[in-house]
Amino acid sequence: MKKDADNSPIRIIFALYQKNSFMNQHLAVSLIVCYLTLSFVYSIVEKTIQWKNCKTYYKEHFKRSFLKNHVPAAILLVILLELVCVGLNTIGLYSLLQNGKTEVVLWGMIAVSFTLLLLMTGQRIAQDYSGAMNITVYFMLTVIGIFMLELI
């Protein structure tokens, strides 16, 4: 029975973590970058595939603000910013994992921060304070990722 316990998945993963320098140095920040990148990919796909529903939703969302007549342009701007973030993070994560270089992924995370600040500002303009608060969680995760990248 003891032999099986030594081969448990948790022990194997822990042993790999201790031996593998990549996992020691880059695992947490890589997971943060992957999470944020996948979130943005899903957002891009959702806005693109459901363009009419998205436009209708945001027109209603911003009906009492100066953005009400600029919703399609605002959605396109957000999609463009998200594409930049996804591109930088994808290239940057590859560079981080292959060479240990952080410059591109750091710029990607800064772009994510800027995009999230823009989204949070839009939620505040729409007076959707709970929506702004939800974006704050992503922003905090992004700042933690930036901090971790600066330590590498």
N, C-alpha and C positions, 0 to 999 in steps of 0.2 A: 504493500500500500504506500509506503514511503517513496518508492521509486516513481509512482504515478504523480505524487505531490510535487516532485522535483521537475516534472515535465508539464506542469500546468501552464496554460496560456499566459497567466499573469506573471509567473516566474520567467518564462521565455521572453516576454516583452520587457520585463525589468532587466534581464541580463543583456538584451540587445541595447537597451537604453544606456546601460553602464558602459558598454563596449563601443558603441557607435558615436563618434564625435559629432556627426550631423545632428543626431537626435538630442545630444546633450546641449548643443548650441542653438539649434534652429527649430525645434519641434513646436514649441508654443507659438512663436511668432508666425511660423508657417501655417498653423491651424487658424490663427486670427486672420491672416491674409486670405486663406482659402474661404473662410466663412464669409468675409465681407465681399469677396469677388463673386462667390456663388449667389449671394443676396442681390448684388447688382445685376448679374446675368439674368436671374429670375425676373427682376424688375423690368429690365429691357425687353425681355420676351413678352411679359405680360402687357406692357404698354403697347408693344408693336402688334401683337396678335389681337388684342382687344381694344384697338384704337378708338372706335366709336364709343364704347362703354366707358373707357378711360376719360375721353374728352367730356362726355356727359357728366360723369362723376365730379370731375374737377371744376367744370363750369358751375355746378351746384355748390361745390365746396367753397369757391371763391366769389360767389354771387354778390356778397356785400363788401367787396374790396376793389381796389383799383386794378387788380389782376383779372377781373371777370371777362374783359374783352381780349385778353392776351393768353388765354389758356392753351391753345394749340402750340403757339410759339414757346411757351414755358415748358410744355411737355417735351417738345423737341430739344430744348436746351438741356433738360434733365437727362434725356436719353443720350445726348452727345457727351455730357459730362460723365455719365455712367460708363459709356464706351471707353472713354479715355482712362478712367479708373481701372476698368477690367483689363485693358491692354497693358497699361503700366504694371499692374499687379501680376499679371500672367508672365510677362517678360522678366519682371523683377524677381518673382519667386523662382523662376528657372535659373536666373543668374545667381541668386542666393544659394540655391541647392547645388549648383554645379561648381561655382567658383568661390562661394562665401562672400560675394560682393553685395552690398546693401543699397547702393546708390539709387538704382532704378525702382526697387520696391519701396524705398523710403519716399521717393517722389510720388509713387502710386498711392501710398498711404496719406501723404499730404493732400493729394487730389481728392481722396475719399473724404478727408476732413473738410475741405472746402465745399464739396458737394453736399455733405451732411449739414454744414452750417447754412447753406443756401436753402436746403429742404426745410430745416428747422425755422428759418426766417419766414418761408412761405406759410408754414403752419401757424406761426404767430400772427402773420398778416390776416390769415383766415379766421383768427381767434379760435383755433383748434389747439387748445393748450395741452390736452392729453396726447394729441398727435405729436406735438413738439416734444413732450416729455418722452415719448417712445423713441424718437430719434436720438435723444440724449444718450440712451443706452448704447446705441451703435457708435456714437461719437466717443463715449468713454472707452469702449473697446478699441477704437481706432487710435486714440491717444496712448493707450497702454501698448499697442503694437508699435507705434512710433518710438516710444520710450525704449522698448526692448530692442528695436533696430539700432538705436543710438548707442546702446551698450555693447553691440557686437563689434 
